[in-house]
Amino acid sequence: MDTRMKFAFHVSPNLQSSNSTQKIMRNLTIGLLIVFAASDIYYFVRWGAAFGLQALLLLGCSLITTFVCEAIFAKVKKENIKDFITHSFGWVTSLILVMMCPITIPPYAVIIATIFAIVFGRLVFGGFGFNIFNPAAVGRAVIFASFSGAATASLVTTSATPTTLMANAFNWLPGTEAALDAYLDSVGGWSSLFMGFYPGAIGETMSLLILLIGIWLIVKNVIDWRIPVFYLGTIAVIAMIIAIATGIESWHGVPGFIWYPLLHLLTGGVIFGGVFMLTDPVTMPTVPSGRIFFAMCAAAITVLIRVKGNRPEGCMYSILIMNTFTPMIESALDAPQLKQMKKAWTMIACAAVFAVCVGFYDATEKPQRAIPSELKETAVLVMNTENEGKGA
């Protein structure tokens, strides 16, 4: 009889997380719903029932489209439809996509964008866990490219969101105290930018709430803190370089290298993107140091597109661009630990140099020191629209 002892062993890693995929996606869904609910309440209270109901309609259309697409895919693959949908987490994509859309976007545009997000952004790759691009960003790119001018005729809102105004009127470079004051007066001041109390993308504007939700998700180990911290931090550093190099003036005693980075962070969807999109577990690198490189490069591309591309946003495209580099990042860091650390530090240093170069390159643009004439027209539109919204 063979008396040799047999050992049972498992391949590393041996440490197991208490977080399951179901728990992670549940907490992420809760966070997204809180932001959506807060935004919808704002539209109900500030702009009227038509706007609040529009947000709910858009979410309903996206969710139904997602479930139909996934049900058809499950049927074709001869899988249980209920199990496939509950383990695909398509509703997370729908929530993110809708919150990236302006309130005035028509339902048919959201339906088409959702089809692209779910079918071409996820299912054609094999479903959840196999996609290489962030599905919500794919859907938003479709809207941006094909339906940017489409709007629901019954909803009246301003002709320009703060991001569009910042891009078109200032090229993201308001250079004087008077220019910044004119911009802030048209959007409701720093408090509106911080709280999200202005019309724009349905959920992207709630900066303070998104940051609080992000902290909660980090504590719950749902997202990696490295992504939002290095993404937002790199954007702030690049903006500081631009402010110093271009000689942006102080604002009521606050130096330009302080208020200008804050303006970049609070205008548009970079906080939303850093918390909810770049942290997508499927499309970001798995190695922690790779995530730092990923976030820093995305930040540099975001600011580059904003200032040099003169676009209202750069976050969405930076995410899609960096998604294509995720396999390369993974391959580069696939090495023994000591060699991996050396490569990681080299890559992070390269990302830092890239970010600094972007800052100085963007600084070749001239700051807008005059108050554009259209800014006064926008301010009048804001006042008239608010009055119409309250009377709705």
C-alpha positions as CSV (number, residue, x, y, z in Angstrom):
1,M,0.0,0.0,0.0
2,D,1.2,3.4,-0.9
3,T,1.7,5.3,2.3
4,R,3.2,8.5,0.7
5,M,1.4,11.6,1.9
6,K,-0.5,13.6,-0.7
7,F,-0.8,17.4,-0.5
8,A,-3.5,19.5,-1.9
9,F,-2.3,22.9,-3.1
10,H,-3.6,25.8,-5.1
11,V,-1.8,28.0,-7.6
12,S,-1.2,31.5,-6.3
13,P,-2.6,34.0,-5.5
14,N,-3.9,32.4,-2.3
15,L,-5.4,35.5,-0.8
16,Q,-9.0,35.8,-1.6
17,S,-11.1,39.0,-1.6
18,S,-14.4,39.1,0.3
19,N,-15.8,41.0,-2.7
20,S,-17.6,39.0,-5.4
21,T,-18.4,40.3,-8.8
22,Q,-22.1,40.4,-7.8
23,K,-21.3,42.5,-4.7
24,I,-19.0,44.8,-6.6
25,M,-21.6,45.5,-9.3
26,R,-24.3,45.8,-6.8
27,N,-22.4,48.6,-4.9
28,L,-21.5,50.2,-8.2
29,T,-25.2,50.2,-9.3
30,I,-26.2,51.8,-5.9
31,G,-23.6,54.6,-6.4
32,L,-24.8,55.3,-9.9
33,L,-28.5,55.3,-8.9
34,I,-27.8,57.8,-6.1
35,V,-26.1,60.2,-8.6
36,F,-28.9,59.7,-11.2
37,A,-31.6,60.3,-8.5
38,A,-29.9,63.5,-7.3
39,S,-29.6,64.8,-10.9
40,D,-33.2,63.9,-11.7
41,I,-34.5,65.7,-8.5
42,Y,-32.5,68.8,-9.6
43,Y,-34.2,68.8,-13.0
44,F,-37.7,68.2,-11.4
45,V,-37.2,71.1,-9.0
46,R,-35.3,73.6,-11.1
47,W,-36.6,73.0,-14.6
48,G,-39.9,71.3,-14.2
49,A,-41.6,68.0,-14.5
50,A,-41.0,67.7,-18.3
51,F,-37.2,67.6,-17.7
52,G,-37.4,65.2,-14.8
53,L,-39.6,62.8,-16.7
54,Q,-37.3,63.1,-19.7
55,A,-34.4,61.7,-17.7
56,L,-36.5,58.8,-16.5
57,L,-37.7,58.1,-20.1
58,L,-34.2,58.0,-21.4
59,L,-33.1,55.6,-18.7
60,G,-36.1,53.4,-19.3
61,C,-35.4,53.3,-23.1
62,S,-31.8,52.4,-22.5
63,L,-32.5,49.7,-20.0
64,I,-35.2,48.0,-22.1
65,T,-32.9,48.1,-25.2
66,T,-30.1,46.6,-23.1
67,F,-32.3,43.7,-21.8
68,V,-33.7,43.0,-25.3
69,C,-30.2,42.9,-26.9
70,E,-28.9,40.6,-24.2
71,A,-32.0,38.4,-24.3
72,I,-31.5,37.9,-28.1
73,F,-27.8,37.2,-27.7
74,A,-28.5,34.6,-24.9
75,K,-31.2,33.0,-27.1
76,V,-28.8,32.7,-30.0
77,K,-26.1,31.1,-27.7
78,K,-28.8,28.9,-26.2
79,E,-28.1,30.1,-22.7
80,N,-30.6,30.8,-19.9
81,I,-31.8,34.3,-20.6
82,K,-32.4,35.3,-16.9
83,D,-28.9,33.9,-15.9
84,F,-27.2,35.7,-18.8
85,I,-28.8,39.1,-18.0
86,T,-28.2,38.9,-14.3
87,H,-24.5,38.0,-14.8
88,S,-23.9,40.5,-17.7
89,F,-24.6,43.6,-15.7
90,G,-25.8,45.5,-18.7
91,W,-27.8,47.9,-16.6
92,V,-24.6,49.4,-15.4
93,T,-23.7,50.4,-18.9
94,S,-27.2,51.8,-19.4
95,L,-26.9,53.9,-16.3
96,I,-23.5,55.3,-17.2
97,L,-24.5,56.0,-20.8
98,V,-27.6,57.9,-19.9
99,M,-25.8,60.0,-17.3
100,M,-23.3,61.0,-20.0
101,C,-26.1,62.3,-22.3
102,P,-27.6,65.8,-22.3
103,I,-31.1,66.0,-20.9
104,T,-32.4,67.2,-24.3
105,I,-31.2,64.2,-26.3
106,P,-34.2,62.4,-27.9
107,P,-35.0,58.8,-26.8
108,Y,-34.4,57.3,-30.3
109,A,-30.8,58.5,-30.1
110,V,-30.3,56.8,-26.7
111,I,-31.8,53.6,-28.1
112,I,-29.4,53.6,-31.0
113,A,-26.4,54.4,-28.8
114,T,-27.4,51.7,-26.4
115,I,-27.5,49.1,-29.2
116,F,-24.0,50.1,-30.2
117,A,-22.8,50.1,-26.6
118,I,-24.2,46.7,-25.8
119,V,-23.9,44.8,-29.1
120,F,-20.7,46.3,-30.6
121,G,-19.1,47.4,-27.4
122,R,-19.7,44.2,-25.4
123,L,-21.6,41.3,-26.9
124,V,-19.6,40.9,-30.2
125,F,-16.5,40.3,-28.0
126,G,-18.3,37.5,-26.1
127,G,-20.1,39.4,-23.4
128,F,-19.2,40.8,-20.0
129,G,-15.5,40.4,-19.2
130,F,-14.3,40.1,-22.8
131,N,-14.8,43.5,-24.2
132,I,-11.8,45.7,-24.9
133,F,-13.6,49.1,-25.0
134,N,-15.7,50.7,-22.3
135,P,-19.2,50.0,-23.7
136,A,-20.8,53.2,-22.3
137,A,-18.0,55.3,-23.9
138,V,-18.7,53.5,-27.3
139,G,-22.4,54.5,-27.0
140,R,-21.5,58.1,-26.0
141,A,-19.2,58.4,-29.0
142,V,-22.0,57.4,-31.3
143,I,-24.2,60.1,-29.9
144,F,-21.4,62.7,-30.1
145,A,-20.6,61.8,-33.7
146,S,-24.2,61.4,-35.0
147,F,-26.7,63.0,-32.7
148,S,-24.9,66.0,-31.2
149,G,-27.3,68.4,-32.8
150,A,-30.4,66.3,-32.0
151,A,-32.8,67.6,-29.3
152,T,-36.3,67.0,-28.0
153,A,-38.3,69.9,-29.4
154,S,-40.5,70.1,-26.3
155,L,-37.6,70.8,-23.9
156,V,-36.1,74.3,-23.8
157,T,-32.7,74.7,-22.4
158,T,-29.6,76.9,-22.8
159,S,-27.9,77.0,-26.2
160,A,-24.6,76.0,-24.6
161,T,-23.5,73.9,-21.6
162,P,-20.6,75.2,-19.5
163,T,-18.2,72.8,-21.3
164,T,-19.4,74.0,-24.7
165,L,-19.2,77.6,-23.6
166,M,-15.7,77.1,-22.1
167,A,-14.5,75.5,-25.4
168,N,-16.1,77.8,-27.9
169,A,-15.8,81.2,-26.0
170,F,-12.4,80.7,-24.3
171,N,-10.7,77.7,-25.9
172,W,-10.4,76.4,-22.3
173,L,-8.2,79.4,-21.5
174,P,-9.9,82.3,-19.7
175,G,-6.9,84.4,-19.0
176,T,-8.2,87.3,-16.9
177,E,-10.3,87.9,-13.7
178,A,-12.9,89.7,-15.8
179,A,-13.1,86.8,-18.3
180,L,-13.5,84.2,-15.5
181,D,-16.1,86.3,-13.8
182,A,-18.1,86.6,-17.0
183,Y,-18.0,82.8,-17.4
184,L,-18.9,82.1,-13.8
185,D,-21.8,84.5,-13.9
186,S,-23.2,82.7,-16.9
187,V,-23.1,79.3,-15.2
188,G,-24.1,80.2,-11.7
189,G,-20.7,80.5,-10.0
190,W,-18.3,78.1,-8.4
191,S,-21.0,76.6,-6.2
192,S,-23.1,75.6,-9.3
193,L,-20.0,73.9,-10.9
194,F,-19.2,72.1,-7.7
195,M,-22.8,71.0,-6.9
196,G,-23.8,70.3,-10.5
197,F,-26.7,72.8,-10.5
198,Y,-26.6,73.6,-14.2
199,P,-28.0,71.9,-17.3
200,G,-25.7,69.5,-19.1
201,A,-25.1,65.8,-19.1
202,I,-27.6,64.2,-16.7
203,G,-25.3,62.8,-14.1
204,E,-21.8,64.1,-15.0
205,T,-22.2,67.5,-13.4
206,M,-22.7,66.4,-9.8
207,S,-19.0,66.8,-8.8
208,L,-19.3,66.8,-5.0
209,L,-21.7,63.9,-4.9
210,I,-19.7,61.9,-7.4
211,L,-16.6,62.4,-5.2
212,L,-18.4,61.3,-2.1
213,I,-19.7,58.2,-3.9
214,G,-16.2,57.6,-5.2
215,I,-14.8,57.6,-1.7
216,W,-17.4,55.2,-0.6
217,L,-16.7,52.8,-3.5
218,I,-12.9,53.0,-2.7
219,V,-13.6,52.1,1.0
220,K,-15.8,49.2,-0.3
221,N,-13.0,48.0,-2.6
222,V,-15.2,48.4,-5.6
223,I,-12.8,50.7,-7.4
224,D,-9.0,51.2,-7.2
225,W,-8.1,54.5,-5.7
226,R,-5.1,54.8,-8.0
227,I,-7.3,55.5,-11.1
228,P,-9.3,58.6,-9.9
229,V,-6.4,60.0,-7.8
230,F,-3.8,59.8,-10.5
231,Y,-6.2,60.8,-13.3
232,L,-7.6,63.9,-11.5
233,G,-4.2,64.7,-10.0
234,T,-2.4,64.6,-13.4
235,I,-5.1,66.9,-14.9
236,A,-4.6,69.3,-12.1
237,V,-0.8,69.3,-12.5
238,I,-1.0,69.8,-16.3
239,A,-3.5,72.7,-15.8
240,M,-1.0,74.3,-13.3
241,I,1.7,74.1,-15.9
242,I,-0.5,75.8,-18.4
243,A,-1.6,78.5,-16.0
244,I,2.0,79.3,-15.1
245,A,3.4,79.1,-18.6
246,T,0.7,81.3,-20.2
247,G,0.5,83.8,-17.4
248,I,-3.1,83.4,-16.5
249,E,-4.1,86.1,-14.0
250,S,-5.2,85.8,-10.4
251,W,-8.9,85.7,-9.6
252,H,-9.7,88.0,-6.7
253,G,-6.4,87.2,-5.1
254,V,-6.4,83.5,-5.9
255,P,-3.4,82.6,-8.1
256,G,-4.1,81.3,-11.6
257,F,-2.3,78.0,-10.9
258,I,-4.9,77.3,-8.2
259,W,-8.2,78.3,-9.8
260,Y,-7.4,77.1,-13.3
261,P,-6.9,73.4,-12.4
262,L,-10.0,73.6,-10.3
263,L,-11.9,74.9,-13.3
264,H,-10.8,71.9,-15.4
265,L,-11.8,69.5,-12.7
266,L,-15.2,71.0,-12.1
267,T,-16.2,71.7,-15.7
268,G,-17.4,68.7,-17.7
269,G,-17.2,65.0,-16.9
270,V,-13.7,64.3,-15.7
271,I,-14.7,63.5,-12.2
272,F,-17.5,61.2,-13.4
273,G,-15.1,59.6,-15.8
274,G,-12.4,59.1,-13.2
275,V,-14.7,57.5,-10.7
276,F,-17.1,55.5,-12.9
277,M,-15.5,54.9,-16.3
278,L,-11.7,54.6,-16.1
279,T,-12.2,52.2,-13.2
280,D,-14.1,49.7,-15.4
281,P,-12.6,46.4,-14.2
282,V,-12.7,44.8,-17.6
283,T,-11.0,47.5,-19.7
284,M,-8.4,48.8,-17.3
285,P,-5.1,47.1,-16.6
286,T,-5.0,44.5,-13.8
287,V,-1.5,45.4,-12.5
288,P,-1.7,48.3,-10.0
289,S,1.3,50.1,-11.5
290,G,-0.2,49.7,-15.0
291,R,-3.3,51.4,-13.7
292,I,-1.3,54.4,-12.6
293,F,0.3,54.6,-16.1
294,F,-3.2,54.2,-17.7
295,A,-4.7,57.0,-15.6
296,M,-1.9,59.5,-16.1
297,C,-1.9,59.0,-19.9
298,A,-5.6,59.3,-20.1
299,A,-5.4,62.6,-18.1
300,A,-2.8,64.0,-20.5
301,I,-4.9,63.1,-23.5
302,T,-8.0,64.6,-21.9
303,V,-6.3,68.0,-21.5
304,L,-4.7,67.8,-24.9
305,I,-8.0,67.2,-26.6
306,R,-9.7,70.0,-24.6
307,V,-7.1,72.7,-25.2
308,K,-5.6,71.8,-28.5
309,G,-8.6,70.1,-30.0
310,N,-10.9,72.9,-28.8
311,R,-13.5,70.2,-27.8
312,P,-16.1,70.5,-25.1
313,E,-14.8,67.2,-23.6
314,G,-11.8,65.0,-23.8
315,C,-12.5,62.4,-21.2
316,M,-14.6,60.0,-23.4
317,Y,-12.0,59.8,-26.2
318,S,-9.1,59.5,-23.8
319,I,-10.8,56.5,-22.2
320,L,-11.3,54.8,-25.6
321,I,-7.8,55.6,-26.7
322,M,-6.3,54.1,-23.5
323,N,-8.5,51.1,-23.7
324,T,-6.6,50.1,-26.9
325,F,-3.4,50.2,-25.0
326,T,-4.5,48.1,-22.1
327,P,-3.4,44.7,-23.6
328,M,0.0,46.3,-24.4
329,I,0.3,47.6,-20.8
330,E,-0.5,44.1,-19.5
331,S,2.0,42.5,-21.8
332,A,4.8,45.0,-20.8
333,L,4.2,44.3,-17.1
334,D,4.0,40.5,-17.5
335,A,7.3,39.8,-15.8
336,P,8.9,38.6,-12.5
337,Q,8.3,40.9,-9.7
338,L,11.7,42.7,-9.6
339,K,11.7,43.2,-13.3
340,Q,8.1,44.2,-13.3
341,M,8.9,47.0,-10.7
342,K,11.7,48.3,-12.8
343,K,9.4,48.4,-15.9
344,A,6.6,50.0,-13.9
345,W,8.7,52.9,-12.6
346,T,10.0,53.5,-16.2
347,M,6.5,53.5,-17.6
348,I,5.2,55.9,-14.9
349,A,8.2,58.2,-15.5
350,C,7.4,58.2,-19.2
351,A,3.8,59.0,-18.4
352,A,4.9,61.9,-16.2
353,V,7.2,63.3,-19.0
354,F,4.3,62.9,-21.5
355,A,2.0,64.9,-19.1
356,V,4.5,67.7,-18.6
357,C,5.1,67.9,-22.4
358,V,1.3,68.2,-23.0
359,G,1.2,71.0,-20.4
360,F,3.9,73.0,-22.2
361,Y,2.5,72.2,-25.6
362,D,-1.0,73.4,-24.6
363,A,0.6,76.5,-23.1
364,T,1.5,77.6,-26.7
365,E,-2.2,78.6,-27.0
366,K,-3.0,82.2,-26.2
367,P,-5.3,82.8,-23.2
368,Q,-8.6,84.5,-23.9
369,R,-8.3,87.9,-22.1
370,A,-11.3,89.6,-23.6
371,I,-15.0,88.8,-22.8
372,P,-16.5,87.2,-25.9
373,S,-19.7,88.9,-27.1
374,E,-21.6,85.6,-27.2
375,L,-21.1,85.2,-23.4
376,K,-23.5,88.0,-22.7
377,E,-26.0,86.4,-25.0
378,T,-25.6,83.1,-23.2
379,A,-26.2,84.8,-19.9
380,V,-29.5,86.2,-21.2
381,L,-30.5,82.8,-22.5
382,V,-29.8,81.2,-19.1
383,M,-32.1,83.8,-17.3
384,N,-34.9,83.3,-19.9
385,T,-34.7,79.6,-19.8
386,E,-34.8,79.5,-16.0
387,N,-37.9,81.5,-16.0
388,E,-39.5,79.2,-18.6
389,G,-38.5,76.2,-16.6
390,K,-40.0,77.5,-13.4
391,G,-43.2,78.1,-15.2
392,A,-43.4,74.7,-16.8
